[in-house]
Amino acid sequence: MKRKNLFQEYGVLIAFGALFGISIVTRGASFLQFENLRNILSQSAYVGIIAVGMTLVIISAGIDLSVGSLVAFCGALCVLTLNKMGHSGDTVAILAALGASVAVGLVSGLVNGLIVAYGRVAPFVVTLAGLAGFRSLALVLGKGGEIRSEVPAIGDVGFGGIPIPGANLANGDPVKLYWSAIAFLAVALIAGFVLNRTRFGRYVIAVGANEKAARYSAINTETVKVAVYTIIGALSGLAAFFNVARMNSVGTGSVGNFYELDAIAAVVIGGTSLAGGKGRIWGTVVGVILMTLISNMMTAYRVDTNWQGLVSGMVILVAVLLQRGSKANG
């Protein structure tokens, strides 16, 4: 029983360790290159930033299906702002684009939260409407196509970062930890502190565990709900900004597709209960990187990318079944 509980508690770490070990054995030095490891972390960043916010939402017994479409909407406004402010100088334009993207995401999340908390509409319905609505707005802004940046300096954000000591490319240039990955880790650390060390974090857990009991304990459950949806909205805007910085453009019909699935998968794999009231940020971080590692392995082994969705679905199913087993044993 103890071994089973240990696997249920730390299964994501065990799975990550196993896949990491398999990759080392089968791919050797090419897998352990700093550049490859950096890329795995960086590729996890966009979904990872969103998944951190999704963790708070799911712990509060909610869900947000709109984040992928919101990334497209925020990304479109980000590029348009960037181009509009380009005459003011690169730094001003980039900061304005960042502010616009995060602000639009924040307001959109706030609207979702207000409808869920005060409109008493199920989160699934509200955010499903957002999934369609935000994508539609993005398509309108981009006229159904791609919006390209006219400020080349945005690429310095996408490919800039902090050099990793002792890590160099084949040409001698240092391997940089990209700003997007740094932002992902920073967001995760802050969220982990908030969830585990602050009153607000305890309120989020209480609302997800038993909303009625939380209300009787004088917790303003509506405010907590609005707050978590606002947070994930702002983080979606942040993810959109880094996506734009990386691609120097935004494809309004494609960017952010399935981000909601990937974020929810990472959260569940990381040990957060879909029923609410229980979760952990570190598990989500490992879950996101695990999903990216699986994708990296499938690419390296030349597995058809069309199979990746099936793999993601199976991983989610196994994670949920493990959670059910944990409750049954409890």
Residue pairs with C-beta under 8 A, 6 or more apart in sequence:
1 329
4 325
4 329
5 326
5 329
7 14
7 322
8 322
8 323
8 325
8 326
9 271
11 271
11 319
11 322
12 269
12 270
12 271
12 283
12 286
12 287
12 290
13 286
15 269
15 290
16 286
16 289
16 290
16 293
19 290
19 293
19 294
19 297
20 293
22 297
23 31
23 293
23 296
23 297
23 300
24 31
24 32
26 301
27 300
30 36
31 300
34 164
34 167
34 168
34 175
35 167
35 169
35 175
36 296
38 164
38 167
38 175
38 176
38 177
38 178
38 181
39 296
40 289
40 292
40 293
40 296
41 177
41 181
41 184
41 289
41 292
42 177
42 178
42 180
42 181
43 292
43 295
43 296
44 181
44 184
44 288
44 289
44 291
44 292
45 178
45 180
45 181
45 183
45 184
45 239
45 242
46 71
46 180
46 239
46 242
46 243
46 259
47 239
47 259
47 262
47 263
47 266
47 288
47 291
48 184
48 187
48 188
48 266
48 284
48 285
48 288
48 289
49 180
49 183
49 184
49 187
49 235
49 238
49 239
49 242
50 67
50 71
50 232
50 235
50 236
50 239
50 259
50 263
51 262
51 263
51 266
51 267
51 284
51 287
51 288
52 184
52 187
52 188
52 191
52 235
52 281
52 284
52 285
53 64
53 67
53 191
53 228
53 231
53 232
53 233
53 234
53 235
53 236
54 63
54 64
54 67
54 232
54 263
54 264
54 266
54 267
54 284
55 191
55 195
55 267
55 270
55 272
55 279
55 280
55 281
55 284
56 191
56 195
56 204
56 228
56 231
56 232
56 279
57 63
57 64
57 123
57 228
57 229
57 232
58 208
58 264
58 267
58 268
58 272
58 273
58 274
58 276
58 279
59 195
59 204
59 205
59 208
59 272
59 273
59 276
59 277
59 278
59 279
60 204
60 207
60 208
60 224
60 225
60 228
60 276
61 207
61 208
61 211
61 275
61 276
61 277
62 116
62 123
62 225
62 228
62 229
62 276
63 123
63 124
63 127
63 264
63 274
64 109
64 112
64 123
64 127
64 130
64 229
64 232
64 260
65 124
65 127
65 128
65 130
65 131
65 260
66 108
66 112
66 127
66 128
66 129
66 130
66 131
66 133
66 134
66 260
67 232
67 236
67 256
67 259
67 260
67 263
68 131
68 135
68 256
68 257
68 258
68 259
68 260
68 261
69 130
69 131
69 132
69 133
69 134
69 135
69 138
69 256
70 105
70 108
70 109
70 130
70 134
70 233
70 236
70 237
70 240
70 256
71 236
71 239
71 240
71 243
71 255
71 256
71 259
72 134
72 135
72 138
72 240
72 250
72 252
72 253
72 255
72 256
73 104
73 108
73 134
73 135
73 137
73 138
73 141
73 240
74 101
74 102
74 104
74 105
74 108
74 236
74 237
74 240
74 241
75 101
75 138
75 240
75 241
75 243
75 244
75 250
75 252
75 255
75 256
76 137
76 138
76 141
76 142
76 147
76 250
76 252
77 100
77 101
77 104
77 141
78 97
78 98
78 100
78 101
78 237
78 240
78 241
78 244
78 250
79 97
79 147
79 148
79 149
79 244
79 249
79 250
80 141
80 147
81 93
81 96
81 97
81 100
81 101
82 93
82 94
82 96
82 97
82 149
82 150
82 151
82 154
82 244
83 149
83 150
83 151
85 92
85 93
85 96
85 97
86 93
86 150
86 151
88 96
90 151
90 153
93 151
93 153
94 151
94 153
94 154
94 157
97 154
97 241
97 244
98 238
98 241
101 237
101 238
101 240
101 241
101 244
102 234
102 237
102 238
102 241
103 237
104 237
105 233
105 234
105 235
105 236
105 237
105 238
105 240
106 230
106 233
106 234
106 237
107 233
108 130
108 134
108 233
108 236
109 229
109 230
109 231
109 232
109 233
109 234
109 236
110 226
110 229
110 230
110 233
112 126
112 127
112 130
112 229
112 233
113 225
113 226
113 227
113 228
113 229
113 230
113 233
114 226
115 121
115 126
116 122
116 123
116 126
116 225
116 226
116 229
117 221
117 222
117 223
117 225
117 226
118 222
119 126
131 260
135 252
135 253
138 250
138 252
138 253
139 252
139 253
141 147
141 252
142 250
142 251
142 252
142 253
144 252
144 253
145 251
145 252
145 253
146 249
146 250
146 251
146 252
147 249
147 250
147 252
148 248
148 249
149 244
149 248
149 249
152 248
154 244
154 245
154 248
155 245
155 248
157 179
157 242
157 245
158 178
158 179
158 180
158 242
158 244
158 245
158 246
158 247
158 248
159 176
159 178
159 246
160 176
160 178
160 179
161 176
161 177
161 178
161 179
161 181
161 182
162 176
162 177
162 182
163 174
163 175
163 176
163 177
164 174
164 175
164 176
164 177
167 174
167 175
168 174
168 175
169 175
179 242
179 245
180 242
180 245
180 246
183 238
183 242
184 285
185 285
187 235
187 238
188 281
188 282
188 284
188 285
191 281
192 280
192 281
192 282
194 200
194 201
195 201
195 204
195 205
195 279
195 280
195 281
196 281
200 224
200 227
203 214
203 219
203 224
204 224
204 228
205 277
205 278
205 279
206 213
206 214
206 217
206 219
206 277
207 214
207 219
207 221
207 224
207 225
207 276
208 275
208 276
208 277
208 278
208 279
209 276
209 277
209 278
210 277
211 221
214 221
214 224
215 221
239 259
240 250
240 255
240 256
243 250
243 255
243 256
244 250
247 255
258 309
261 312
262 288
262 291
262 312
264 316
265 287
265 291
265 312
265 315
265 316
265 319
266 284
266 287
266 288
266 290
266 291
267 279
267 284
267 287
268 274
268 287
268 316
268 319
268 320
268 323
269 283
269 287
269 290
269 291
269 315
269 316
269 319
270 279
270 280
270 282
270 283
270 284
270 285
270 286
270 287
270 288
271 278
271 279
271 280
271 283
271 323
272 278
272 279
272 280
272 283
272 284
273 279
273 323
274 320
274 323
291 312
291 315
294 308
294 311
294 312
294 315
295 308
298 305
298 307
298 308
298 311
299 305
